Amino acid sequence: MAGLAPGRYRLSADKAGFLRTEYGAKENSQIGSIVTLGPGDEKKQLEIKLRSQGVITGTVSDDFGEPLAGASVMLMRLGYRQGRRELLPFGDATTNDLGEYRKFGLVPGRYYLSAARAPVMSTVERTAGASEGADEALVPTYFPGTSDASSAGQIEVVGGRVLASMDVRLLRTRAVRVRGRVTNTQTGAAGRARVWLTRRDNSGFANEDNGSPEMGKDGAFEIRQVTPGSYYITAQNFGGQERQFARVPIDVGISNVEGLELTLGTGQDVTGTVKVEGEGRPSPSGIPVVLEPKDPGIMMGGNMAATKEDGAFTIKGVAAATYYVRVKGPFYVKAVSVGDEEAKDGEVRILPGVAATLKVVVSTAGGRITGVVRDENGQTVLGARVVLIPEARKRQQTGGYRHRFTALQGTYTLMTIPPGNYTLYAWSDIEDGQWMDPTFLEVWERKGVAVTVTETSNETKDLSVLKAAQ
């Protein structure tokens, strides 16, 4: 590459059959190293190693072995979400008219595979004399043939190879119907509402859709072919300028669920101001403020707003729940108050119909930690994950953690750290988010490096790399 202007660059490479990878990254999922070019600089012999992709092929059929067109296939891996180990989606595919699917571009590793029929639309109208007896349904099925996520078999994907004949025959089981009515707190009419079910245990399909019933004139709905389990039933109105939603937990057994009432509401508007402290006191304008739910399952999207010139912000349509306040940019959250009361442990409770005004103080005077990571032979380690973990009472907030991959010479820098007591680790093979798992941390508690951060402090901490899988 010639004629590049001086500056900081990232380099990446990709090729058909291989995974896109950045320069300086040990794996394709990692962020690579920055290449800095000064006037007249030349960088030679920069090397990027590409890994071959994995491919899975197979078929999806019904319980009689007949191919299913338009069936959904999902590939999942065990991962972490706010310290909870769950099956997380890592790719999907749809079967063709012969019931066949092919998924390429996969990172080598262990996966779980699940398949489900195409969603079946159902409406509230029922034919006179129609049977009210038990239904049967094809249920989402894990390879090699179970409806229980805990009994699913793992699939080993190898780079450069096609893993063929990963066939799934869907299981059929007893199913029931879920019926109810959607209303609107303002107009009484449901409008263009959609209703769907999501499993509460987050197993399998993250959004298992049992058909999206159309509303009757009175807001009535019926969802068919629902299998026993614990669900959230959610209604959301996608029409108009304001987002309206409702969500309640339900338990489905062997009998039809009748008489559900879902009342759509716009949520609560949350107003507030952001005050900036620290060196230079930058303008409070344009700072993104995010309400992060304590329970990640309640997020309906859109809980963010940017501040105006005077630091004021309004986040519209916030669901009633408990949240943490986060900001984006070179700041840390120093204090949060709801009205005149300080938010205990940083938790902000939004109640239905109760106005909430927040006062948020952020600071640019966070601490800084730098260092080098080495292995048992004293060699610097590229691509190790350095993680800064707060004291126990602050570990539920994702904003309290800091993490970075080490650069070419094993170096790392963590910035904008809130004052407090922390433990510092470097792992060569930790899963993303695994450091928020309390059970995992119990094993490693004494192997970290303690560090105390104060405002504008600048610490140097060299680390020895650890292996999470040992």
N, C-alpha and C positions, 0 to 999 in steps of 0.2 A: 504494500500500500504506500503510495507516494502522495506528496502534496497535502499532508494532514497539518492542520493548524495546531499550534501548541495548546495543550490542554490535558484533561483526564479522560481516559477512554476505557470501555470494556470491550473485549474481543470475544466472539463466539463463532462456532463452526457447526454446520449440520450437513448431512448427506442422506440420501435415500437409504433406508434400512438401518440407520444409526440414530442415536439420540443426540439432540442439540446440547452442546456443552460449552461453557464459558472458560476462557483462559484462566488458569489458576485454581479451578474447581476440581476437587477430587472426584465428585460425582455430578451427574448432569442436573440434579435437583438443587445443587448448591449455587450460591452467587459467587462469581469469580473475583479475581483480583483486579484492582485498578492499574492501568498502565498510564504513567505520566510522561508526557512529551514536552520537553522544553524547546526553545528555539534551536534549530540545527541538530536536535537529537535523532539518533537512529536506534531502533530496537531490532535485534537480529536473533534468529533461532528461537523464537517463541513457539512453544509446542502445546498443542491441544490434542488430547487423546480422546477419541470418540468411542463410545460403547455401542455394541450391536443391540438393536431392539429385540424384544420378544414378541411372539405372535401366538394367539390362541384361536382355534377354530372349533366348531361343533354344530350341533343341531338342538332345537327345542321342539318337543312334541307333547301332545296331551296324554292322558292316562291310557289311551288306547294305542298309542304309538303313532298317531297321525301328526304330521308336521304342522306347526303353528306359525303362520305368517304374522309379521308385525309384533312378535313377542319381544319384550325388553330383557336384555341381558346386562347384568351389572357385575363388575369386578370390584372387589373390596379388599382392603388390608386392615389389619389391626393397628389402630393408632390412638392418639390421645386428643381429647377435647376438654380443656379446663381440668386436666388431671384425671379424667374418666377414660378408661380404656374401652373403645368401641370399634365396631366395624365401620370404616369410613370408605366412601366411594372413591375409586381410582380409575374409572373408565367405564364406558357403557357401549352397547351396540344394539342393533335391531335386526331381527331375522328377516330374510327375504321370503319370496313366495314358496320356497322349498323348505322353510324352517331353518335355514342355515345362517350362521353368523361368522364374522371374522373380525377380530380386534387386534390391531397392530400398534406399534409405538409404545410398547410396554417396557417399563424398567424391570430388569431381572429381579426376581425375588418371589416371596410366597404370597399367594392371593387366595381369596375365597370367591366362588362364582355362584350367582343366583339368577334365576330366570322367572319371569312372570308373564301371564297372558296380557294381550293388549287391553287397556281399560275398556270396560263395558258401560256405555251410556245408559242411564235409566231415568225415567221421568216419574212424576207423581201420579199420572193417570193409570188406573188399573182396570182391566177388562172385567165386566160384571161376571161373577161366578168364578173368577180366577182362584186358583188354589192358594190358600194361606199356609200350607204345610211347609215343612223344612225344605230349604234349597240345598243344592250342592254346588260347590265351586272348585275350580282349579286354583290352588293357592301358590304363592311364591315358593319356589323349591330350590334348595341348595344342592350343589354338586357334592356327592354323586346321587343323592335322592333322599332328602330329608327336609321337613319344614321347620326344624329346630336349628337355630343359628349355632347353638353350642355343640351340635353334632355334625356340623359341616366339615367336609374334608378340605385340606389345604392343597393348593396346586402350585407346583414349583415352575416358575417361568425362567427359562435360560436364554440369555442373549444369543442372537444368531440362529435360533431354532424355532420351528413351528410346532406348537403343542396341539396336536390334532385330536379329534374324537372326544372333545370335552362336552359330551351330550347330556342334556337334562330332560327327563320326562317328568312333567308336572304332576303333582299329587292332587287327588280330589278328596274333599272332605265336606262335612256338614257345614252349612252356612246359614246365616239369618239375615234379616233386613233391619235397617235402622231408619226410623221415621221421626219426623218432627216438623217444626215450623221456624222460619227465620223472620224476625221483625226488626224494625228500625226505631231507635229511641226518638228520632226527630219527626219522621213522616209516618211511621207505622208500616210502610211498605218495604219489602226486602230489596226491591230494585234488581239490578243485575248482579245478584249475589251468587257466589259459588261455594259449595260445601264439599269438604273432603276429610278423610280420616288419615291420621298419622300414628304409627305405633309409639307408645310412650317409652318403650325400652330402647329405642333407637337401633334395634336389631334389623338386619336385612335392609330392605329398601328404605332409604331415609324418608321418602315421601310416598308410601304405598297408597296409590290412588285406587279406590274401589269404585271408580266411575264418578263423574261429576254430574249430579242430578240437576236438571233444570227446575227452576222454581215454578210452582203453581201460582195462580193469581193471588192466593192468600199467603204465599210464602212457604207452602208445604213442600217437603222433599222426601224422597225415599232412596236410600242407598242399598243396593242388593249385593248378595254374595259376600257378606262380611263374615270372616272366620272368627272364632273365639279369641279373645285377647284383650289387652288394655290399650286404649287409644286416646288421642285427643281428637275431638271433632271440632273443626274450624270452619267458620263462615267468613267470607270476605267479599265486600262490595267493590268491584273494580271500576264502577262508573262514577262520574262526578269528580270534583276537584279534591275532596277530602277522602282519605282512606278510612273505611269502616270495617271493623272486624269484631269477632267474638270467638272465644275458644273455651271449651269445657272438657274435663276428663270424663270418659265413660268406660265401663267394663262390659264387654260383650260375652255372653255365655251361650247357652244352647237354645235360647228363646229370642224371638224378635224384640228389639228395643223400640218402645213406642213413646210418643208424647214429649220428645225433646224440645226445649224452647231455647233458641239462640237469638239473643238480642244484640243487634249490631250497634256499635258505638264508635265515635270518632277518636276515642282516647282522650288523654289530657294534654293540653298545650303546656309545655314547660318553658318558662322564661327565665332569664338570668343575665348576669354580667360577668365578664372576665377581667381581672386586674392583673397586670404583668409587673413582676418584680425582678430585680437582678441588674447586672451591669448593662448600661446602655438603655435600659427600659424601652424596648422596642414597642411599636404601636400595637394596641390590642386588636387591630382590624384584621379580619380574614383568618382568624384562628379556628380550625375545625374542632367543635366540641361534640363528643360522642357519649351517649348513655349506653354503657355495656351491661347487659342483664346479668344478675347474679346467677340465675338459672338460664343457661344458653338456649334452652328449648322454647322460651317465650318470645324470642326475637322475631318481630314481624317485618323488620327492615325499615330503613328511613329514620332511625333514631340519631340523627346528626344534623347539625347546622353550623354555619360559619358566623363568626362575630362581625358586627358592623364597626364603623369607625370608632364609636365610643365604647366598644367591647360588649355591647348588648347582643343577645341571641334569643331566638325562639325555636324550640323543637316541637313540631306539631304532631298530634295523634299518637302520643306515647301510651302504651298499654299499662294498666295498673300492675306494678311489680316493684321489685327492689333492684336498683342499678348502682353501678360505679361510674364516676365521671372520669373520662379520659380526654386528653387533648393531643392533637397532632402538631409536630413541629419541634423546635429545639427547646422544649419546656418540660418541666415536671409539675404535677398537680401538688401544690403546697397545702392548700386548705379548701374545704367545701362546706358551705353552710346552706341549710334550707330555711329560708326566712332569716330569723336571728339565731337559730340553733345550729351548732356545729354538727355535721353529719358523723355519727358514731362509726368508727372504723371505715369511714369513707362511704358508707351505705346511704343511698338516697331512696326513700320509699315514695312511690307515686300512688296515690289513692284515687279511686273513682270519684269524679266530681269535686275534687279538692284542688284548688289552685296551688301550684308549686313554683316558688321563685328561688333560684339558686344564686349564690355568690361564690364564684370560683377564683381562687388566687393561684396563679401559675408563676414559675420562676425560671429564669435562664441560668441561675447560679447552682446548677447541679454539679455533682462530683464527676471525676474522670478516673478510669483505671486503665492502665496499659501494661503490657507484659509480653513474654515469649513462652510458648508451650513446647516442651521437649519430651522425648520418649525415654525409655529406661537406659538407652545408650547415649543419652545426651544430645541426640540429633533433633533439630527443629522439626515440627510436625505441621504440614499443610492440611487445611480442611478439618481440623479438630473443632468441635463445638465448645465454645467457652460460655458458661451459663452463670449468671449472678442471681442468687436465690435470696429473697428477703426473709426476715425472721418469721416464725411460724404464724403469728396472728395476722400477717399481711399476705399470706400465700394464696388466698383465693382470688386476688385481683391480678389479672394478667398483666396490667400496666406496671406492676411492681417488679417484674423480672426484666433482665437484660440478657441478650445472647448474640453472639457473633461467631462466624467461622474464622479460623486463623488464616492469615495471608501466606505468601510464598516463604518467608523466612520464619514462619511460626508465630508471627506477631499478631496482636489483637488490640483493639481499643474499644472500651465501653464508655459512653458519654451520657450526659444529662441524667445522672443518677440521683434520685431523691436521697436526702440525708437519712441515715439509718444503719442498722447492723445487718450484714449479709454474710453468705458463704459462697465461695467462688470455686467452680469446678471446670475441668476440661475433659470432655469425653471424645473418643475417636468414633464411636458407633451409636450414639444415643438417638432414639426416635424423636421426631419432632413433637414437642409438648410433653414428653415423658417425665421431664423434671418437675411437673406439677402434680405428679402422682405421689401421695403421701407414703404409700407402701414402698415404692421404689426409693424414695429419699431416706427411709429408715435404714436401708442397707448402706448408704453412702454418707450418712450424716457426719461421721468422724473423719472422712477422707478428704473433705474440702478444706479450703483456706479461708479463715475468718478475716473479714475486713470491715472496718467502720468508715463510712462515708460522711463527710460534712460538706456544707456549702462551699463550692469552688475548690474542694480538695482534689489533689492530683496524686494518685497512688500508683506504685509500680509493683505488680505481683506476677512473678514468673511461676509457671505451673507445670506439673508432671501430668502427662496424659493418662486417662483412665479408660478402661474397657467396660462398657455397661453390660455387655453380654457375658462377662466372665462368671 
